[in-house]
Structure formats: C-alpha cells, structure tokens
C-alpha cells in the first residue's frame, strides 16, 4: 500500500469512528497514518505516546467500540413474508423505518390495510366486503395478515423513535460529528483529524468518581487544533459542529453562526419534548433527583445529557451572534440527571444536595418554558442561583461555561460499570459476573476455581 493509499484508508477509518466509540489511542494511531510526514517532530512524538497504546501495538479493550444500535425489522419482514406467502422477505433495508412502512403499505393493498387506515376493530373488512373485493382467503388468514402488517408498522415507529434517541445520545456526546459526510470530512485533513480525535475523547465513558467527567480537550486535541489554526483554508464551520466554543464560533460568518444556532435550538426542543413526556409519567423526585423504583434512569440520563449539551451549544451560539438578549424573555434551565441514592450520599458526604439540583428544583420545568406555557427569563434564573449561592454565568445557567483549559493526556481506563480495572481479560470476567452492576453476582463462564 502506497503512503497515499494508507492515508486515504486511515481517513475512511477516522470517518467511520465518528459514529462509533473507539478509544482515543486507536484514533491517534489512525491520525499518524493519515497525516504521516506532514506532522512536526513534536506532533509525531505526542501522538506516538497515545498510539503506542493502540490496537496496532497489541493493546485491546473488552469494552464495545460502538454505542448500542436499535434492532432492525428483519424479524417482522420475515414474518410478513411468511404470512403473505412470499418466497422470501422484501429486499429492503431493515434498519430504514420508511422502507418498512413502504413494504407494509404495499402488502396492505391486497387486504385493504394502510398505515392511515389500520384500526383492527374499525377498518377491517367483513366477509361480504372481502368477497366483493375478490379476496379468496379465510377470515383467519385475513386477520393474521392484518396483525403482521400492524407489527411491521409498529416496528417502523419504534425503530424511528429509537434511532432518534441514539442520534440524541451522539449529539450529547460529540455534537454533529456523526452527521458529517465523507467528502467534506476528507477535504480538510487537519480538521478531520482534530474532529475524529476530539470526538473519541468526548465519547469516553464516565468513570465512577467524585472528580466528574474529565476535560476532553487534552494536549493532543490542542496540538491538532493548532494545526488547523495555521491552515489558510481551514473548514471552521465543520469544526464548530463538534466544538462550538467562542474561539471557534468567532471564526464563522454570520450566516454560519445563525445556521448552527438554529440546528442546536431544534435539537434542544426535541430533547426537551422527550424529557417532558417522560416526566409526566415517571413519578420523579424533583427536589432530590434520586432514582425511585420504576424510574427509567438510563433513558432519562441519556436524554438529559443530549438536552444539556444542546442547551450549552445554543448559549454559546447566542453569545457569538450577540443575541443573548433573547434570554431576557426565555431562559430554559438545565435538566438534572437522576442519581442513585448511594452515589448522592457519597457526593454530598451527608450534607446538602448539589446547588445545581436546588436551582433545577426552584425553576419552571425547561420544556414548559420552551413551549411557552410558563415564563422564565434570565432574571428569574439569576434570582434562584443567587438564593443557593451559585454564579449563574460561571455555572452555565445563563451563559456558556468558561474554557476548561488543556488537560494532560492520560490513557483510557478499562472500566466495569464505571470502576477502573487494570486487565481487560479480568474486566471481561467481572462484567459477565455482574460485579459493580447492582445485580446479584453470577458465575461467569470465564471464571476459574
């Protein structure tokens, strides 16, 4: 493979990593291959420290390299094909909700079924109507076909919802990185390498500790961004999709900043809508935000993460476009994550809850503010923050958080439910056995006496 082919292959791998969860060390190894001799000696040395712990040097992890993906409609297509007597399932993408609906409507034409005309009690044809329509099937066969089409349509709806939730998870982690097309990505190699590495850093799993999430902007990200700053034609609009900081946003023109503001505003509204739906049926403890029996804390926390990330980017865009005055009218608050009672006790050390939780409890619910049902401007948020002793700007309630600086590069820990384990093989045994998960401890097939 020539150097050019190796660099092209590495860029393709880097682009694929944007929708996955690869370790920064593995991405650093690909960056070395993509940029090769274009790197300075200092940049090569810095990337080499991380790449030395990459897969190419025999370092592997027991943790999945992808975010969970929704299960497609393969089973429902096979069932529909069997019920309708087809020789094989329709040749469509089972992960495409629109394709599943199209198949359901096409098959439904033979039995008077459509996604807009699919009520099992109200819309089915009786025997005389089926005979007039020329259907030579029994009532039992007719009902089976209706049920198969209903399951296929229901799967399409569920799949669409789950795919949106996954996109929201990705947006909360790494912005719009997963939505970049390859042509634009490869057109600016320096920006592409920065985006891929920074995305990998943002996608790191949270470690169970009191220190909070580590700063994703480390020495390697800083060096790669510096290469972009030296470039004459850097695609800063592409970088802003994953790093909407003031420094980056000020490099965009008004139209680009306005477009990004609109995109983050739309995501914030969508996430808030889903959070509101969960809130109305979840029976949450608003004052303490401690998990109660029956709360779906996993889904709530993923949605809250997506909402908060979109809100932070939205605030950053408002500041960059000089439109922060809009917060005087509507300043929706953050959404607090649900915490386990023991973790809350550990964090609080027997004292009061986090001030952020108190601000959340003292403000109108953010989805009600965004829907216009309740008024909550910046003055209200500042009043509640002052009551609990928080600076509303520095804490991110009324302005983008200040820059965290540059973190030192540290190798990715091997985690089992947030607990760092030195050996990946031992981590796999512990994970299979249920350690640190809160479930009863089982016997792993990999364990020995």
N, C-alpha and C positions, 0 to 999 in steps of 0.2 A: 504494500500500500504506500503510495507516494505521500509526502507531507501534506499536499493539498487535499488528497482524499481522506487522510487521517483527520485533518481539521474539519472537513465537511461532516464526517461521521460523528465527530465529537459534538459539533453544533446541533446535529439532529438529536443526539442523546441529551444534550442540555435542554433542548426544547421539550422533549418528552418528559423531562424531570419536573417541568413546571406544573404538571397535573398529577404529580406523584409526591412521595415523601422520602426522597433519598437523603442520605447523610451529607452534610457539607463536605466531609472528607472526600467522598466519592465524586461530588461535583467539582471540587478543587482539582482532582486528578483530570477530569474532562476539560477544565479550563486550561490546564497546562498543555493538553493536546490541541485544543482549539487555537490558542494564541502562539504557542511554540516560541520561535525565535523573536517574536515581536515584544516579548516581555523583557524588562530590565533585569539585571542580576538580582537586585533586591526583591523584585516582584516574584521572580522564579524561586528564590530561597524561601520567601514567605509562603507561597502556595505549596512548595515542596514539603514543608513541615506538616501541612494538613494532608497532602496527597500520600505521604508515607504511611498514613493510617487508612488508606483507601482499599477498595476491593482488589485492585491490581497488585497490591503488596500482601495479599493473604489475610486481610482483616475483614471479617464478615460479622453481621449483626443478626440476632434472632428476631428482631422486630420487623414487621411488614414494611415494605417500601412504597406503600400506597395508602391512601385514605379509602375507607370502606366504600364500595360502589353498590348501588341498588341492583337487585337481581332482576334481570330482564324477563320478557314474556315468552320465553321458549316453551315452557310447560303449557301455558294457555293456548299458544298457537298449535301445539301438537294435539291438545285435547279438542280444539275446534276442528282441526283437520280430520280427526277420527270420527267425531260426531257427524260431520257433513259428508263423510265417505270419500275424502280426498286421498289420493295415493301418497302424498307427503305434505308437510306443512308449507304454507306460502313462503316463498323466498324473499323475506323482508328482514330488516334489521330488528331483532327482538328487543333491542335497547332503545328504540325510537318510538315514543308514545304516539306520535302522529301516524306512523306506519301501522301500529297495532289498531288504531281507530279506523284507518282506511280499510284494513282487512275485515274488521268486524262489520263495517257498513256494507262492504261488497258482498260478504256472505249473507248479511241480513236481508239483502234484496230478495232472496229466494223464499224468505219466510215472513216478510213484512215487518222486519225489525230495523231500527235505526237508532243511533245514539240519542237523537232528539225525540224518539218515539219508542221508548223501551220500557215502559212500566209493565211489570209482569201481570198485574191484575187488570189494568185498564186498556192496554194496547194489543193484547194477544187476539188472534182471530179464533172464532169458534169453528165447529165442524163445517157448517154450511158455508161460511166465508172462505175456509181453506179449500173446499171443493170448488167454489166459484173461481178461486184463484188458480186452480189446477194443481194444487199440492197433493201429490199421491203419497203421503206419509201419515202414519198413525198419530194420534194425539200425544202419545208418549214420546215419539221421535221428535215431534214438533216442540214439545216442552223442553226436551234435552237440548235442542239447538238454541232455543231462547236462553237457557241457562248458560250454555257455553259462550254465547255472544256477550251475555251480561258479565261473565267472569273476565272475558278478554277486555271489554271496555273498562271494567273496574281496575284491572291490572294497568291499563294505559294511564288512568287517572292517578293511581297510586305511584306509578313509576315517574310520572311527571313531577309529582309532589316531592318524592324522594330525591330526584335529580336536582331539583331546585334547592333543597336543603343541603345537598352536597356542594353545590356551587356557592351557597352562602357560607358554608364552612371554609371553602377555599378562599373566598373573598375576605373572611375574617382573619385568615392566616396570612395570605400573601397578596391581597389586592386582586387586580385583574390579570395577574401573570398567566393563569391557566387559559385565558381567552385570547392570548396573542397568537396570530398566525405565523407560520414558519418563515414566509417570505419577508415579512417586516423584521422578524427576530434576527435572521441571518444577515440582513442588510447592514447592521451595525454590530460588529463582533464584540467590541469593547462593552457596549451597553448590554448586549445579550449575555455576556459572561457575568457582568455585575448582577443582572436581574436573576440569573439562574442561581448564583451563589447566595445572594441575599434572600431569595425565596426559600432555599434549603434551610437557611438559618432561621427564618421566620416559622418554618414548618416543624421545628424541633418540638418534641414532646415536653410537656411541663413536668419538672421534677418535684417530688413531694418534699417541700422545704418551706421555711419561713421567709426565704430571700426573695420570693416572687420570680417572675419569668426573667430570664437573662436577656440582656440587651442584644438583639440580633445583629446590630451594626458593629462588627468586630474589625480587627486590623486588616483582614483580607478584604472585607467589603469596602473598607476605607481606601485601600490601595487600588482596587478595581474601579471605584468611583472616581478616584483621582485621574485614572487613565481617560475616563470619559470627559473630565473637565479639561484635559489637554487636547481633546479632539476638536477639529474645526467644524465638523458636521454631526455632532452627537444628537441622537434622537431623544431629546429630553422629555418629550411628550410620552414616549414609551416607558422611560424610567419612572415618570410620575405615576404611572399605573400601579407601580408596586411600592414606590417611596414618595408619597405626597407631602414631603417636607417643605417648609417655606423656602429653603435654599433651592430646591428643585423647581417648585412652582413658579418662582420669580423668573426663571429662565424661559417660561412659556409665554406665548402671546395671549391676549385677552380671550380670543375665541377658544383656544385650547383649555385655558383655565375654566372658562364657562362651561364647556362640554364636560370636563371632569367633574365640576360641581354638580351638574345635572345627573351624571351617572351615579355618583355617591349618594345623592339625595334620593334617587329611585330605590337604590339598594336599602337605604336606611328605612324608607317607608315600607318596603316589602318585608323586611325582617321584623319591624315593629308590628305589622299586621299579624304575622305568625305568633309573635310573643303574646299579643293581645288575645288571640284565640286560645292559647294555652292557659293564660292567666284566668280567663273567665270560667274555665272548667277544672283548674288544677288544685284549688284549695291551698294556695301557698301562704306561708308565714311572712307577710310583708315586712314586719318590724325587724325580724332577725335573719330572714332568708336562710333558714336552716331546713334541710330536707325533711319532709314529713312522709309517712307511709302513703304510697300511691302517687307521689310526685315523680314525674319523668325528668329527673335532674339532668340526665345526659343530653336529651334533646334541648331542654331549656338552656343549658350552658352553652351548647353549640350555637343556638340562635342568638343568645345574648352576646357571645363573642363576635358574631358577624355584625350585629347591630352596633355594638360599641366601636368596632373598627371602622364601619361606615360613617358613624357619627363623628369620630375623630378626624377622618379624612375630610368630611363635609365641613367641619370647623376650620380645618387648615385651608381649604379652598375659599371659604368665606373671608378669612384673613388675607389671603393672597390677592383676592379680587376686590378688596376694600368694601365688602358688603356686610361687615359684621353688625351693622345697624339693624339688620333683619332679626337679630337675636332679641332686640328690644320687644318685638311682637311675639315671637315664638322661639323658646329655647328649651327643646326637649331634653330631659335628663338622661343619664346613663341607665343601663339595665344591669342590676346586680346578679351575679351568679349565685346559684344555690350551693350551699356548702354542707358537708356532713357535720353533725354536731361535735364529734371529737376534734375535727380539724378547726372548727370555730373556737373551741375551748383552747386548743393549742396556740392559735394565733392570738387570741385575746388574753391568754395566761390568767384567766379568771377575772379580767377587768371588763370594761365596756366593749361593745362591738365597734367595728371599724367606722370611722367618721363618714366614709363614703356610703355605708349602709344606712346611717342615720339621715343623710341628705336624700337618698333614694326614698326613704320612708316618709320624708317630710314634703316631697314634691308631688304634683299630679303625675299620674302614670304617663310615660312618654308617648304611647300610642294614642292616648286621648288628646294630648297636645297636638300631635301631628295631624290627627283627624279634625282638629278644630273644635272638639267638644268641650275642652277646658282651656282657659287662658293661662299661660305661664311664660312670662318674658324673662330676660336676663336679670332684672331687678329682683324677681321672686327667687331665682336660684342663688343670687348673691346673698339675699337675706337668710336663706336656710343654711348656706355654707358658713356664714358668719356666726350663726347660732351654735354650730358644732365646732367652730374653730378651724375651718378649712379655708385656704386661699382658693377662690373659685377658678382663677386662671391657672395657677401652677398645678392644681389638681385635675385639670382637664374638664371642668364642668362648664366653663363659659369660653374657653379658648383652647387651641391646640397645646398639648403638653410641650414643655421645653425640650430641646435636644438632649439626649442622654449621653452624648459624647461617643467615644470609641472604646469598645470592650476588647480585652485581650482574647486572642484565640484560645479556646480550650477544646479538647477532643470531646466528641459526642458520647455521653454516658450510655451504657446499656441499662435500660430501665425495665422493671417488672412492676406494673401498676404504680409508676412514679418513684419507685425505690431503685437506687443505683446498684447494679450488680457487676462485678469485675469481669466475669467469664460469660460469654454469650451462650455456651452449651449449658452451663449451670442455670443461667437465666431462663432458658427454654424449659428446663425441668421444673423450676419453680413456677413458671407461668402455667404450665399444664396442670400442676398440682393444685393451683388455686391460691398460692401464698400471696398475701398483701391485697387480695381482691375483695375480702369481706365475705367470701363464700366458704362453706365447710371445706376443709382440706381434704383433697382426694389423693389417690395413689397414682402417680404418673407412670406411664409405660416405660419412660426413660429412666426411672429411679432404680437404684440398686439397693440390696440389703446392706 
